[in-house]
Amino acid sequence: MGPMLLFERFYHDGHPRRRFFACSAARDKKECGFFQWEGEEISEARKDAHRQILLTFGKPYSQVCDTYKKLFGSLDGKPREHCLFCHSCNILFTSEQEEKHQSHECEYFEDLSRPTRILRPRENEKTQAQYFFSRNATEFFLHLVKDCGFKNVLCVGTPRLHEEIQHQKSQGGSLDSLLLDIDHRYGQFFSSSAFCWYNMFNHFFFGVGANEKTFESFVAREKLFIVMDPPFGGLAEVLAGTVKTIWNIWRKVNSFEIDKELPIMWLFPYFMESLIKAVLPSLTMLDYKVDYDNHPHFKSKKQKGSKRGSPVRVFTNINPADVKLPAWEGYRFCEKCERYVSPENVHCVKCNGCMSKDGRQYVHCDLCRKCVKPGIVTYSVR
């Protein structure tokens, strides 16, 4: 899926470690079986095999782009409820083409502006497992963008936020967005100015070269903001490399200073905090729990998710005091910490902070001289 990444394999039987190139996005060899030892000469047969992989991989994108042009270009003004979606082919079509899909699983959809309600999420954890924001999470990000004065949102792997912004834009809203996503199916719902087929692990744009130009034009806009929701199995250092690449392009097209950072929100589990801080020290973890509609555990208690709520948090380089978390969900402002905290996060005078991270109220351990998870310490003094 674009340029390969260089990995390193470690052995425990005395053999020296070896480095190799493999697919940047797919950890499932059935999806992409490319493998090449570093320094090994590439045979013509392997080159041909790789070209064939790229050719096969790119065909669906051309198909969905053509679908968009036919449905929303030549049929401009036609009621969108006349369109159907075939789950067998993963493609939109009109009632006139129904004969081609007679034996397939098809549905009518009245509103095509929200494709995440139409497309069935991919579920392979090693390739493109897809989880979509809940309504509460979507509204939180929308309010945040508006409250902070941003006007343009670069949605990296966040299709539900993108579709909501685009829907509001069609109703006269002031926000705009560009979706960068590896799922090519969105190309039949959004124009080439609103969607780019993209691999966030190597900052690679698939399809025609216009995709990269669309991206560069978008990052040149004022009051820009990034929301990135990567696969949680992805390497933090690789994803951070992509973030830095985007920052550098943004600085270049806007003639900004080298140390200036584009505002970003990176969504990752709280237990990945040390990894993110190691690669992007300017990011701070907020208490907000990001809920997803279609994940069994990444939900709130009310949605029958985990007892502690979703483990997914927001990491940002925005001043935490400026990120107002929703009071209706129990979040409150801690004057001493100068940031919004979750309901269970009680300020510790000894640690001088609200120390809870996992959704439980931490307790202070005098022996450890820090707050720890409940059950670890037998006594505590606040």
N, C-alpha and C positions, 0 to 999 in steps of 0.2 A: 504494500500500500504506500507507494512512494519510496523515497530513499530508505535504506535499511539502517538499523541501529547496531552499534558495536557492543556486544555483550561479552562477559567473561565467565568461563566455566571453571569451578574449583573442584579438585579431587581430594579425597581423604586417604588415598592409598599410596601416596608418595609421588604420583605423577605431577608434573608441573602444570600449572593452570594454563588454559588456552583461551584465546579470544576468537569470537566468530561474529559474523553478520547474520541477522535474522529480521523478520518482519517487525516493524515498530509498533503496530497496532494489534495484530492478532497473535494470541498465545496458543491458538489451536492450529496445529499443523494441517488439519483438514481444510482450513480457510486459506492459509498461505504456508506452503511447505518450503519456502526458500531458506537455504542454509549454506553458509560459505565460511570456511575457516579463514582467518586473517592471514594474508600472505600467500594463500594458495592460488595458483593460476586458474582463472575461470575458463572453462572449456567453451567452445562454440555451442555445444549442445545445451549447456546450462544457460548461456546467454539467450538462446532461442526459447528455452523454457520460461525464462523470466519475462521475455517480451510477450509470450503468449499469455502469461498470467495477467500482465498489465492490460493487454488487449481485451481479454475476457472480462476483467474487472471493470473496464470503462464502458462497456456496451450499455448496461442498465441506465447509466447517467444520461447518455445521449437520448435514450428512449423517453425518460421522464421529462427532459428539457423539451423534446418535441411535443410531448403530451401537453405541457403547459402552454406552448405557443398555439397549439390547435384549439384548446379549450378556452383559454382566456385571451387569446389574440384574435383569431378569426371569429370567435363566438362572443365577442364583447357585447355585453348587455343582455345576453341570454340568461334566463333564470338558472341559478346554479343548482337548484334541486333537480334539474334535468340530468345531472351527472350522477353516475354510479361509481362505486369502487369495487374492484375485484381483488379479494384477499388472496386468491390463488396466484394471480399475476402481479399483485402489488401495483396496480395502475388504475387511474381514473379513465372513464370512458362515458360516452353519451348513450342515450337510449337507442339511437340509430345503430350502434355497434353491439347491441345486446346479443345478437346471434353468435358472435365470436366467443361469448363467455357463458353459453347455455349450461354447460356442465360444471361451471365454477361457482365458488361461494362469493356472491355479490350482495351489495347493500346500497340503498339510496341514502344520501346524506343531504339534509337541507342546508347545513352550514359548512362550507368547505374552508372557511377561514381558520379553523382550528384542527389541523391535521393530526395532532396528538390524540384527538378523540376518535379519529378514523383509523389510523394506522395501528396495527397490532405491534406492541413493543417487542423488540428482539430480546431473547432471553439467554443467549450463550454468554456466560460470565467471562469466557476467554477471548471474546471478540467484541460484540457490540451490545452488551446488556444495557437496556434502556429503562430508566426510572424517571417519571415525570412529577414535577412539583405539584403539591396539593394546592387547593384554592387559597388557603391561608398563606402559604409560602409565596405564591405568585403575587398576591396582593401586597405582602410585605415588601418584596423587591420593587414593585411598582411605586409604592409610597416612598420608599427610600430614594429611588432615583429622582422623583419629583421634589422631595424635601431637600435634597442636597443640590438641587439646581442643575442636574445633568439633562442633556437634551438628546444625546445619541448613545445607544447601548450596543456594545459588541457582545453578542450572545454566543459564547464558545461552548457548544454542547448543551444549550439550554433552550430547546425548541418551544416549550410551553410559555416561557416568558416572552420569547420573540413573537409568537403568534398572538399573544394578548396585546403586545405593543402595536403590532401591525393592525389588529382589529380596531383598537382605539384610534389609530391613525386614520383609518378609513372612515371613522365617525367624526373626524375633525380634531383628533388629539394632537398635541404638540410634540410628543416623543417619536423617535424613529429608531430602527434597529437593523442590524445585519446578523444573520445566523451563519455561523461556521460549524458544520456538523459532518460527520463521516457517513451518515445515513443519506444516501443519494435520493431516497424517495421524496424528500421534502422539495426536490427540484420541480415537481409537478404541481406544487401548491403555491410556491413563491417565485417571483420573477428573479432574473439573474442579478438584479440590483439589491435583492433582499436575502439571497441565499448563495453560499459558496460551499461546494463539496470539499471537505477539508479534513486533514489528519492532524490533530493537535499534538501528537507525539513527535512530529518532525517538521511542523509548520509547512506542510505540503498541500498545495491546491491541485485537485484533480481537474480533469476536463480541459477546456480551452483556456488560453492565457488570460482571457478577460476576467476570470475569477480573481486573480491576484491584483489586477488593476482596480477591480471593484473594492477590494479590501483596502488598498492604499488610498483610494479616494475617500473611503469612509473614515479611516483613522486621521485624515486631515481635517475633519470637522471639529468644531468647537464643543466644549463641555461633553467630552467623551468619557465613557465608563465601561469597564469590562466586568462581565459576570461569567465565570468559568466553572463548569460542573464536570470534571473529568472522571473516568472510571477509577474507582478506589483502589484497584489493583495496579494502577499505573505508577511508575517510578517517579518520585517527587523531583529528583534532579533533572529528569528528562522534561517533565512538564514545566519546571522552572526555566529551563532553557528556552522553551517556546515563549513563555511570558516575557523573558528578557529580549527575545528576538522581536516580539511585537512592540515592546517599549522602545527598542532602538529604531525601528521603522517609524514609529510615532514621533520620536524626537527628530528624526531626519526630515520628515515631510513638514514638520512644524517649526524646525530650526530651534528646538529647545535645548537647554543645557544637558550635558551627559548624565548628571545626577538626578534629574527630574523624572519622577515616576508617574505613569498613567494610573489613575485610580482603578483599583481592581477589587473584586470579591471572588475568592477561590473557595469552593465548597469541598470539604474533606472531613473525614471522621476526626473527632477530638484526639484520639490516640495517635494520630499522625502529626501532632503539633510539633514535636521535636524535629521531625524530618523536614517539615516546611520551614521552620525557623532556621534550620541549617543552610537551606538553599536560598531563602528570601527573608533575611532578618528583619526587614521593614514591616512584615505582615504580623498582625496581632489577631489572636483568636477571640471572637465574640461569643456570648452565651447563647445566641439564637439557635434553636433546634430546627433544622430544615426538614420538613415533612415531605414525603412522596406518596402519591396515590397508590401506586402499584407495587410497593415493596412490603413484605410481611412484617418487617421490624422497623423500618425507617418511617414510623408514624407516631402520632401523639397517643397518649393513653385513651383519649376519647375515640380515636379511630381504631382501637383495639391493637395498637402496636406494642412496643416495649414498655414495661412499667416505668422506665426512666425517660421515655420519649426517644426520639431519633438521636443517634450518636453523631449525626452530621452537623458540622458547625461552619461558620463563616470566618474566613481568614482575610483580613483586609489591611490596606495601607492608609485607609481613611482614619482620621482621629476618632477613636471609639466614642468619645463624648458627643460626636456629631451624628452617630448612628442610633437613632431613636428606635428602640425595640417596642413592639406593640403591648400597651398596657392591658388591653383586653385579654391577652394571653398570660397575664401575671407578671410580666417583666417590669422592673422598676429601676430608677436611677439611684446609684450609690454615690453620695456626695464625696465620700472619702476616696473612692477609687476613680471617680470622675468617668464613669461609664455605666451603661445599662446592664443589669444582671438578671439572671433567672430567679423564679420565686424561691427555690430551695437554696440559693447561694447566699449564705449569711456571712456578713463581714467579720473577719477574725482580727482582733486588735493586736495579737501577738505577731501574726504574719503581715499585718497591715494590708490586707487585701481580701477580696472575695475569691476564695481558692477552689471552690467546687468546679469540676470539669465534666463529670460523667452523668449528671442528672440527679445526684444524691447530695445531701447536706454533709459536707466533710466535718471532721472533728479535729481539734488540735491535740497533737501528741507532744508532751513535754520532753520525752526522751529523744524523739526524732527532731524536735524543735521545728516542726512544720505541721500543716494540716494534712490529714490522711483520710482515706476512705473509711466509712464506718465499719466496725468489726475488726479492724486491724489493731486498734488501740483499746485497752481495757479501761482506761480512765482519761479524762480530758479536762482541761481548765480553759475557759475562754477569757 
